[in-house]
Amino acid sequence: MSGPKSLRRAAVVLAAVCLLPMVAVALAAVTGGSDTLEHLADTVLGRYTRTTAFLVLLVSVGTLMIGTGAAWLVTMTEFPGRKLLEIALVIPLAFPAYVLAYAYTHILDHPGIVQSTLRDVTGWGPRDYWFPEIRSLGGAAVMLILVLYPYVYLLARAAFLQQSATSFLAARALGKTPWQAFLRVSIPMARPAIASGVLLAVMETIADFGTVAYFGVQTFATGIYTSWFSLGDRAGAAQLALGILSVALVLAVLERSTRGRAKYHGGKRQEPMAPIQLTGWAKWGAMLLCVIPVLFGWVLPAIALVIMGLGGEQNLLSARYRDFALNSVTLAGVAALVTVAAAVTLGYLQRLDDGPLSRISTSIARLGYAVPGGVIAVGLMVPFANFDNALDAWMRATFDISTGLLVTGSIWLLVAAYMIRFLAAALGAYEGGQVAVNANMDMASRALGQTAFGTLRRVHFPILKPSLLTALLIVFVDVMKELPATLILRPFNFDTLAVQAYRLASDERLEGAAVPSLVIVAIGLLPVILICRQVRRR
């Protein structure tokens, strides 16, 4: 029983760590006083709320339409290039939204390729024509839609594949057209999965900082960073963080509830669903509808980034860039190992003892994915900064020694933030693989004298290698892309590729920002390829 007892202790510690930033944000917000809150309400709170809500609305509608429509077309119809497009539609997941923002600014901004060519061809001056402003709320929404629609696409496609063909065929036999059968039968049956994908996209939208900050769109995410660093108003930052935390937790509960009802679209398939053979203009229209998100979601941005990088005068082989890459890989590697180890601890405990402790600990661990990185950073910074200051004051008064900042500004605090943020993703990958481990294997192993940890090492790990590798890669790449937590918590003079890209873009050196951005995207392709392979197998 020593194994389960130690797992229980570890689970309590992990749950406490995951809960700490949320509790710290709530306490800092409550103790901040009403004056700060009234000042926020009179100045920026209304603008932050309207902007964030409108951005969420645009992204929700965009990801719903593109993700669901593309999933239906590649799953239920046959048209030229379908097999290639069903994989290509997933690739935008490898692109952070802020990287797309840099690429499209280079293409569409006033000095960009498109407008420069337009002026050269027409002879117009800068005030002689109107052109959509890329650095706007609408532009930020488009960037987020292009990288987040795969969440809806993947879940909707899985739901369509699991549907019984007889339901759709029955609707067709009753005189419904394929379009009517899609709207009245397929969509309602897949609704839980689609809603889950949209809610995941919404949570990522609320958490986004790099895109909205670069485009000058004032949301809660940018407000937290501005209040903390630019204005030095920690109470205001905490109260803004509490507001966004409340919304994020509600979304997390909704996402879990919709995923719990996702079995609604399941059931036995009485017969395989034969793809509808599209002909004439319909097949070319379907292909065009699927090509558009692929073209704008990663083909054009990738080409633009490569062209920008060639003229960026940023040497990836220089000592400076080697340090950026080493810092990024070190952080991502350590965070991935720690996060997956935490996921295995919680997941295995729940398998051994599915009691209140394991269920509560796992539920708390899942909440981190809904919490923006900036909120987690503020929630960790407040208590540990107070601890460091109190310890330093006591050491000065007692021993006349300054301890400085022991925890705040350390790599380990940053790793803790990453673990809290991405533990839910690692848990999902681990639990998905754990389904393949039959309970009889555990009983046979224990009957042969293996301890709980021996069973985990000798039975579970060999079977779970693909799932554990997937979890490691997903967390690794998510950490590589994470920006707000890194900006707030990174140690002094410790910059990563994401921070370097953000700094160069903030200085309007977009060609230079393309170089670290391309490295981030290249690394992000690894888990996307794994996801595509799993989709193909299924």
C-alpha positions as CSV (number, residue, x, y, z in Angstrom):
1,M,0.0,0.0,0.0
2,S,3.0,2.3,0.1
3,G,2.6,3.1,-3.5
4,P,-1.0,4.4,-3.4
5,K,-0.2,6.3,-0.2
6,S,2.8,8.1,-1.8
7,L,0.6,8.7,-4.9
8,R,-2.1,10.3,-2.7
9,R,0.5,12.6,-1.1
10,A,1.8,13.6,-4.5
11,A,-1.7,14.2,-5.8
12,V,-2.5,16.5,-2.9
13,V,0.7,18.5,-3.5
14,L,-0.1,18.8,-7.2
15,A,-3.7,19.9,-6.6
16,A,-2.4,22.5,-4.1
17,V,0.1,23.8,-6.7
18,C,-2.5,24.0,-9.4
19,L,-5.0,25.7,-7.0
20,L,-2.4,28.2,-5.6
21,P,-2.5,30.8,-8.5
22,M,-6.3,30.9,-8.5
23,V,-6.5,31.4,-4.8
24,A,-3.7,34.0,-4.8
25,V,-5.4,35.9,-7.6
26,A,-8.7,35.9,-5.7
27,L,-7.1,37.0,-2.4
28,A,-5.0,39.8,-4.1
29,A,-8.2,41.0,-5.9
30,V,-10.3,41.1,-2.7
31,T,-7.6,42.8,-0.6
32,G,-6.9,45.3,-3.4
33,G,-9.6,47.6,-2.2
34,S,-12.7,49.0,-3.8
35,D,-10.9,52.2,-5.0
36,T,-8.8,50.2,-7.5
37,L,-11.9,48.4,-8.7
38,E,-13.9,51.6,-9.1
39,H,-11.1,53.2,-11.0
40,L,-11.0,50.2,-13.4
41,A,-14.8,50.3,-13.8
42,D,-14.6,54.1,-14.6
43,T,-11.7,53.8,-17.1
44,V,-11.0,50.5,-18.9
45,L,-13.2,47.7,-17.5
46,G,-16.1,48.4,-19.9
47,R,-13.7,48.6,-22.9
48,Y,-11.9,45.4,-22.0
49,T,-15.2,43.6,-21.5
50,R,-16.7,44.7,-24.8
51,T,-13.6,44.0,-26.8
52,T,-13.0,40.6,-25.2
53,A,-16.7,39.6,-25.7
54,F,-16.8,40.7,-29.3
55,L,-13.6,38.9,-30.1
56,V,-14.9,35.7,-28.5
57,L,-18.1,36.0,-30.5
58,L,-16.2,36.4,-33.8
59,V,-13.9,33.5,-33.1
60,S,-16.7,31.3,-32.0
61,V,-18.7,31.8,-35.2
62,G,-15.7,31.6,-37.4
63,T,-14.3,28.4,-35.9
64,L,-17.7,26.8,-35.8
65,M,-18.4,27.4,-39.5
66,I,-15.0,26.5,-40.8
67,G,-14.3,23.6,-38.5
68,T,-17.7,22.0,-38.9
69,G,-18.0,22.6,-42.6
70,A,-14.6,21.3,-43.4
71,A,-15.1,18.2,-41.2
72,W,-18.3,17.3,-42.9
73,L,-16.9,17.8,-46.4
74,V,-13.8,15.6,-45.9
75,T,-15.7,13.0,-43.9
76,M,-19.0,12.6,-45.7
77,T,-18.2,13.6,-49.3
78,E,-15.8,12.6,-52.1
79,F,-14.0,15.3,-54.1
80,P,-10.6,15.9,-55.7
81,G,-7.8,16.2,-53.1
82,R,-9.9,15.1,-50.2
83,K,-7.4,12.8,-48.6
84,L,-4.6,15.4,-48.8
85,L,-6.9,18.1,-47.4
86,E,-8.1,16.1,-44.5
87,I,-4.5,16.2,-43.2
88,A,-3.6,19.7,-44.4
89,L,-6.6,21.2,-42.5
90,V,-4.9,20.2,-39.2
91,I,-1.6,21.9,-39.8
92,P,-2.6,25.4,-38.6
93,L,-2.4,24.0,-35.1
94,A,1.4,24.3,-35.3
95,F,1.2,28.1,-35.8
96,P,0.8,30.4,-32.8
97,A,-1.7,33.1,-33.6
98,Y,0.9,35.9,-33.0
99,V,3.1,34.3,-35.7
100,L,0.3,34.6,-38.2
101,A,-0.2,38.2,-37.1
102,Y,3.5,39.0,-37.9
103,A,3.2,37.3,-41.3
104,Y,-0.1,39.0,-42.4
105,T,1.1,42.4,-41.1
106,H,4.1,42.1,-43.4
107,I,1.7,41.2,-46.3
108,L,-1.3,43.5,-45.7
109,D,-0.1,46.5,-43.7
110,H,0.4,49.9,-45.5
111,P,4.1,49.3,-46.4
112,G,3.3,45.6,-47.1
113,I,3.4,43.7,-50.4
114,V,-0.3,43.9,-51.3
115,Q,-0.8,47.7,-50.7
116,S,2.6,48.6,-52.2
117,T,1.7,46.7,-55.4
118,L,-1.7,48.3,-55.4
119,R,-0.2,51.8,-55.3
120,D,2.4,50.9,-57.9
121,V,-0.2,49.6,-60.3
122,T,-2.9,52.3,-59.9
123,G,-0.7,55.3,-59.1
124,W,-2.8,56.1,-56.0
125,G,-1.5,57.9,-53.0
126,P,-1.9,56.7,-49.4
127,R,-5.2,58.6,-49.0
128,D,-6.7,57.8,-52.4
129,Y,-8.1,54.4,-51.4
130,W,-9.6,52.4,-48.5
131,F,-8.0,49.1,-47.4
132,P,-9.0,46.9,-44.4
133,E,-6.9,47.5,-41.4
134,I,-5.1,44.3,-40.3
135,R,-4.1,45.7,-36.9
136,S,-7.7,45.8,-35.6
137,L,-10.2,43.7,-33.6
138,G,-11.3,42.1,-36.9
139,G,-7.8,41.3,-37.9
140,A,-7.0,39.7,-34.5
141,A,-10.2,37.6,-34.8
142,V,-9.2,36.4,-38.3
143,M,-5.7,35.3,-37.0
144,L,-7.3,33.4,-34.1
145,I,-9.9,31.8,-36.3
146,L,-7.3,30.5,-38.7
147,V,-5.2,28.8,-36.0
148,L,-8.1,27.6,-33.7
149,Y,-10.6,26.1,-36.2
150,P,-8.7,22.8,-36.1
151,Y,-10.0,22.2,-32.6
152,V,-13.6,22.2,-33.9
153,Y,-12.5,20.3,-37.1
154,L,-10.8,17.4,-35.2
155,L,-13.7,16.9,-32.8
156,A,-16.4,17.3,-35.4
157,R,-14.7,14.9,-37.8
158,A,-14.4,12.3,-35.0
159,A,-18.1,12.7,-34.2
160,F,-19.1,12.4,-37.9
161,L,-17.0,9.2,-38.3
162,Q,-18.7,7.7,-35.2
163,Q,-22.2,8.4,-36.4
164,S,-24.4,5.5,-37.7
165,A,-25.0,5.7,-41.4
166,T,-28.6,4.6,-41.0
167,S,-29.7,7.9,-39.4
168,F,-28.4,9.9,-42.4
169,L,-29.8,7.3,-44.9
170,A,-33.2,7.4,-43.1
171,A,-33.4,11.1,-43.5
172,R,-32.5,10.8,-47.2
173,A,-35.2,8.1,-47.6
174,L,-37.7,10.5,-46.1
175,G,-37.0,13.0,-48.9
176,K,-34.4,15.2,-47.4
177,T,-31.6,16.5,-49.5
178,P,-28.0,15.8,-48.4
179,W,-27.8,19.4,-47.1
180,Q,-31.1,19.1,-45.1
181,A,-29.9,15.7,-43.7
182,F,-26.7,17.3,-42.7
183,L,-28.4,20.2,-40.8
184,R,-31.2,18.2,-39.2
185,V,-29.5,14.9,-38.4
186,S,-25.7,15.0,-38.5
187,I,-25.2,18.4,-36.8
188,P,-27.6,17.7,-33.9
189,M,-25.9,14.3,-33.3
190,A,-22.4,15.8,-33.3
191,R,-23.5,18.9,-31.3
192,P,-21.7,18.0,-28.0
193,A,-18.4,17.4,-29.8
194,I,-18.7,20.6,-31.9
195,A,-19.6,22.6,-28.8
196,S,-16.6,21.2,-27.0
197,G,-14.3,22.3,-29.8
198,V,-15.8,25.8,-29.9
199,L,-15.3,26.2,-26.1
200,L,-11.7,25.1,-26.4
201,A,-11.2,27.8,-29.1
202,V,-12.9,30.4,-26.9
203,M,-10.6,29.5,-23.9
204,E,-7.6,29.9,-26.2
205,T,-9.0,33.3,-27.4
206,I,-9.4,34.6,-23.9
207,A,-5.9,33.4,-23.0
208,D,-4.3,35.0,-26.1
209,F,-1.8,37.8,-25.5
210,G,0.7,38.0,-28.3
211,T,-1.8,38.6,-31.1
212,V,-4.0,41.2,-29.4
213,A,-1.0,43.0,-27.9
214,Y,0.7,43.3,-31.3
215,F,-2.5,44.5,-33.0
216,G,-3.2,47.0,-30.2
217,V,-6.5,45.4,-29.2
218,Q,-7.3,46.0,-25.6
219,T,-8.6,42.8,-24.0
220,F,-8.4,41.5,-20.4
221,A,-5.2,39.6,-21.3
222,T,-3.4,42.8,-22.4
223,G,-5.0,44.7,-19.5
224,I,-3.4,42.4,-16.9
225,Y,0.1,42.8,-18.5
226,T,-0.3,46.6,-18.8
227,S,-1.6,47.0,-15.2
228,W,1.2,44.9,-13.8
229,F,4.2,46.2,-15.7
230,S,3.4,49.5,-17.3
231,L,1.3,51.0,-14.5
232,G,2.7,49.1,-11.5
233,D,-0.9,48.5,-10.3
234,R,-0.7,44.9,-8.9
235,A,-4.1,45.2,-7.3
236,G,-5.7,46.2,-10.6
237,A,-3.9,43.4,-12.4
238,A,-5.2,40.9,-9.8
239,Q,-8.7,42.2,-10.1
240,L,-8.7,41.9,-13.9
241,A,-7.2,38.5,-13.6
242,L,-10.0,37.5,-11.2
243,G,-12.5,38.6,-13.8
244,I,-11.0,36.6,-16.6
245,L,-10.4,33.6,-14.2
246,S,-14.1,33.5,-13.4
247,V,-15.1,33.4,-17.0
248,A,-12.4,30.8,-17.8
249,L,-13.6,28.5,-15.0
250,V,-17.2,28.7,-16.2
251,L,-16.0,27.8,-19.7
252,A,-14.0,24.9,-18.3
253,V,-17.1,23.5,-16.6
254,L,-19.1,23.9,-19.8
255,E,-16.4,22.2,-21.8
256,R,-16.3,19.2,-19.5
257,S,-20.0,18.9,-19.4
258,T,-20.3,19.0,-23.2
259,R,-17.5,16.4,-23.5
260,G,-19.3,14.2,-21.0
261,R,-22.4,14.3,-23.3
262,A,-20.3,13.6,-26.4
263,K,-21.3,9.9,-26.2
264,Y,-24.6,11.1,-27.6
265,H,-23.2,10.9,-31.1
266,G,-21.8,7.5,-30.5
267,G,-23.5,4.1,-30.7
268,K,-23.1,1.2,-33.1
269,R,-22.6,1.7,-36.8
270,Q,-25.0,-0.6,-38.5
271,E,-23.2,0.0,-41.8
272,P,-20.3,2.2,-43.0
273,M,-21.1,5.7,-44.2
274,A,-20.4,5.8,-47.9
275,P,-19.1,9.2,-49.0
276,I,-21.4,11.2,-51.2
277,Q,-19.8,11.5,-54.7
278,L,-19.9,15.1,-55.6
279,T,-20.0,16.0,-59.3
280,G,-19.8,19.1,-61.4
281,W,-19.5,22.4,-59.7
282,A,-20.2,20.8,-56.3
283,K,-16.9,18.9,-56.2
284,W,-14.9,21.9,-57.1
285,G,-16.8,24.1,-54.7
286,A,-16.1,21.6,-51.9
287,M,-12.5,21.5,-52.7
288,L,-12.3,25.3,-52.8
289,L,-14.0,25.6,-49.4
290,C,-11.4,23.3,-47.9
291,V,-8.5,24.8,-49.7
292,I,-9.2,28.4,-48.4
293,P,-8.5,27.7,-44.7
294,V,-5.4,25.7,-45.7
295,L,-4.2,28.4,-48.0
296,F,-4.7,31.3,-45.5
297,G,-4.1,29.2,-42.4
298,W,-0.5,28.1,-43.1
299,V,0.6,28.1,-46.8
300,L,0.7,31.8,-47.3
301,P,2.0,32.6,-43.8
302,A,4.7,30.0,-44.2
303,I,5.8,31.4,-47.5
304,A,5.8,35.0,-46.1
305,L,7.8,34.0,-43.1
306,V,10.4,32.3,-45.2
307,I,10.8,35.3,-47.5
308,M,10.9,37.6,-44.4
309,G,13.4,35.4,-42.7
310,L,15.8,35.5,-45.7
311,G,15.9,39.3,-45.4
312,G,15.8,39.4,-41.6
313,E,19.6,39.5,-41.0
314,Q,19.1,37.2,-38.0
315,N,21.7,34.6,-37.8
316,L,20.3,31.4,-36.3
317,L,23.9,30.0,-35.9
318,S,25.1,33.0,-33.8
319,A,25.9,32.5,-30.1
320,R,22.9,34.8,-29.2
321,Y,20.4,32.7,-31.1
322,R,21.9,29.5,-29.7
323,D,21.2,30.8,-26.3
324,F,17.6,31.6,-27.3
325,A,17.1,28.1,-28.7
326,L,18.8,26.5,-25.7
327,N,16.7,28.4,-23.3
328,S,13.5,27.5,-25.2
329,V,14.4,23.8,-25.5
330,T,15.5,23.6,-21.9
331,L,12.4,25.2,-20.5
332,A,10.1,23.1,-22.8
333,G,11.9,19.9,-22.1
334,V,11.9,20.2,-18.4
335,A,8.3,21.5,-18.3
336,A,7.2,18.5,-20.5
337,L,8.9,16.0,-18.3
338,V,7.5,17.5,-15.1
339,T,4.0,17.9,-16.6
340,V,3.8,14.3,-17.9
341,A,5.1,12.9,-14.6
342,A,2.3,14.8,-12.8
343,A,-0.2,13.5,-15.3
344,V,0.9,9.9,-14.8
345,T,0.7,10.4,-11.0
346,L,-2.8,11.7,-11.1
347,G,-4.0,9.3,-13.8
348,Y,-2.5,6.2,-12.2
349,L,-3.9,7.2,-8.8
350,Q,-7.4,7.5,-10.2
351,R,-7.0,4.0,-11.8
352,L,-5.9,2.5,-8.5
353,D,-8.3,4.3,-6.2
354,D,-11.2,6.2,-7.9
355,G,-12.2,7.9,-4.7
356,P,-13.0,11.5,-3.8
357,L,-9.4,12.5,-3.4
358,S,-8.3,11.3,-6.8
359,R,-11.3,12.7,-8.6
360,I,-11.0,16.1,-6.9
361,S,-7.3,16.3,-7.5
362,T,-7.7,15.5,-11.2
363,S,-10.6,18.0,-11.6
364,I,-8.4,20.7,-10.1
365,A,-5.5,19.8,-12.3
366,R,-7.8,20.1,-15.4
367,L,-8.8,23.7,-14.5
368,G,-5.4,25.1,-15.5
369,Y,-6.0,24.7,-19.2
370,A,-8.9,27.2,-19.0
371,V,-6.8,29.7,-17.1
372,P,-4.7,32.2,-19.3
373,G,-1.0,32.1,-18.8
374,G,-1.0,35.7,-17.7
375,V,-3.4,34.9,-14.9
376,I,-1.3,31.9,-13.7
377,A,1.8,34.1,-13.8
378,V,0.2,36.8,-11.7
379,G,-1.2,34.2,-9.3
380,L,2.3,32.7,-8.7
381,M,4.1,36.0,-8.7
382,V,2.0,37.6,-5.9
383,P,2.6,34.9,-3.1
384,F,6.1,34.1,-4.0
385,A,7.2,37.7,-4.3
386,N,5.7,38.3,-0.8
387,F,7.6,35.2,0.5
388,D,10.9,36.4,-1.0
389,N,10.5,39.9,0.4
390,A,9.5,38.6,3.8
391,L,12.4,36.2,3.9
392,D,14.9,38.8,2.7
393,A,13.7,41.3,5.4
394,W,14.0,38.7,8.1
395,M,17.5,37.7,7.0
396,R,18.6,41.3,6.9
397,A,17.2,42.0,10.3
398,T,18.6,38.8,11.9
399,F,21.9,38.1,10.1
400,D,22.4,41.2,8.0
401,I,22.4,39.1,4.9
402,S,20.3,39.7,1.8
403,T,18.8,36.6,0.2
404,G,17.4,38.5,-2.7
405,L,14.8,36.7,-4.9
406,L,15.1,33.0,-4.3
407,V,11.9,31.8,-6.0
408,T,10.6,34.8,-7.9
409,G,12.3,35.1,-11.3
410,S,13.5,31.5,-11.2
411,I,13.2,28.8,-13.8
412,W,11.3,26.5,-11.5
413,L,8.5,29.0,-10.9
414,L,8.2,29.3,-14.7
415,V,8.1,25.5,-15.0
416,A,5.4,25.4,-12.4
417,A,3.3,27.8,-14.4
418,Y,3.7,25.7,-17.5
419,M,2.8,22.6,-15.6
420,I,-0.4,24.2,-14.3
421,R,-1.3,25.5,-17.7
422,F,-0.8,22.3,-19.7
423,L,-1.4,19.5,-17.2
424,A,-4.9,19.0,-18.6
425,A,-3.5,18.3,-22.1
426,A,-1.0,15.7,-20.7
427,L,-3.8,14.1,-18.7
428,G,-6.0,13.8,-21.8
429,A,-3.2,12.1,-23.8
430,Y,-2.3,9.8,-20.9
431,E,-5.9,8.8,-20.2
432,G,-6.5,8.2,-23.9
433,G,-3.8,5.6,-23.9
434,Q,-4.7,4.1,-20.6
435,V,-7.9,2.7,-22.2
436,A,-5.8,0.1,-23.9
437,V,-4.5,-1.3,-20.5
438,N,-7.1,-3.9,-19.5
439,A,-7.9,-4.2,-15.8
440,N,-7.1,-8.0,-16.1
441,M,-3.5,-7.0,-16.8
442,D,-3.3,-5.2,-13.5
443,M,-4.8,-8.1,-11.6
444,A,-2.4,-10.6,-13.3
445,S,0.6,-8.4,-12.5
446,R,-0.4,-8.1,-8.8
447,A,-1.0,-11.8,-8.6
448,L,2.5,-12.4,-9.8
449,G,3.9,-10.3,-6.9
450,Q,4.4,-6.9,-8.6
451,T,3.8,-3.8,-6.5
452,A,1.7,-0.9,-7.8
453,F,4.8,0.9,-9.1
454,G,6.1,-2.4,-10.5
455,T,2.9,-2.8,-12.5
456,L,3.2,0.8,-13.7
457,R,6.8,0.3,-14.8
458,R,6.6,-3.2,-16.3
459,V,3.0,-3.3,-17.7
460,H,1.6,0.2,-18.2
461,F,4.7,2.1,-19.5
462,P,5.5,-0.3,-22.4
463,I,1.8,-0.1,-23.6
464,L,1.6,3.6,-23.0
465,K,4.8,4.6,-24.8
466,P,3.0,6.2,-27.8
467,S,0.6,8.1,-25.6
468,L,3.3,9.3,-23.3
469,L,5.4,10.5,-26.3
470,T,2.4,12.3,-27.7
471,A,1.8,14.0,-24.3
472,L,5.5,15.0,-24.1
473,L,5.5,16.5,-27.6
474,I,2.2,18.4,-27.1
475,V,3.4,20.0,-23.8
476,F,6.8,20.7,-25.3
477,V,5.4,22.6,-28.3
478,D,2.8,24.4,-26.2
479,V,5.5,25.6,-23.9
480,M,7.5,26.8,-26.9
481,K,4.6,28.9,-28.1
482,E,3.5,30.2,-24.6
483,L,4.1,33.9,-24.4
484,P,2.4,35.8,-21.5
485,A,3.6,33.5,-18.7
486,T,7.1,33.6,-20.1
487,L,7.2,37.4,-20.4
488,I,6.1,37.8,-16.8
489,L,8.0,35.1,-14.9
490,R,11.2,34.5,-16.9
491,P,14.5,35.1,-15.1
492,F,16.4,38.2,-15.8
493,N,18.4,38.0,-19.1
494,F,16.7,34.7,-19.9
495,D,15.0,35.1,-23.2
496,T,13.3,32.4,-25.4
497,L,12.5,32.2,-29.1
498,A,8.9,33.3,-28.4
499,V,10.1,36.3,-26.3
500,Q,12.7,37.3,-29.0
501,A,10.0,37.1,-31.7
502,Y,7.7,39.3,-29.6
503,R,10.4,41.8,-28.9
504,L,11.4,42.2,-32.5
505,A,7.8,42.4,-33.7
506,S,7.1,45.1,-31.0
507,D,10.0,47.1,-32.5
508,E,8.5,46.7,-35.9
509,R,11.3,44.5,-37.0
510,L,9.0,41.9,-38.6
511,E,11.7,40.4,-40.9
512,G,13.8,39.6,-37.9
513,A,10.8,38.3,-35.9
514,A,10.2,35.8,-38.8
515,V,13.3,33.8,-37.9
516,P,12.5,32.7,-34.4
517,S,8.8,32.3,-35.5
518,L,9.8,29.8,-38.2
519,V,11.7,27.8,-35.6
520,I,8.7,27.7,-33.3
521,V,6.5,26.6,-36.2
522,A,8.9,23.9,-37.4
523,I,8.9,22.4,-33.9
524,G,5.2,22.7,-33.7
525,L,4.8,20.4,-36.7
526,L,5.9,17.4,-34.7
527,P,2.8,16.8,-32.6
528,V,0.5,17.9,-35.5
529,I,2.1,15.1,-37.6
530,L,1.4,12.6,-34.8
531,I,-2.2,13.8,-34.6
532,C,-2.6,13.4,-38.3
533,R,-1.3,9.9,-38.2
534,Q,-3.7,9.0,-35.4
535,V,-6.6,10.5,-37.4
536,R,-5.5,8.5,-40.4
537,R,-5.4,5.2,-38.4
538,R,-8.8,5.7,-36.9
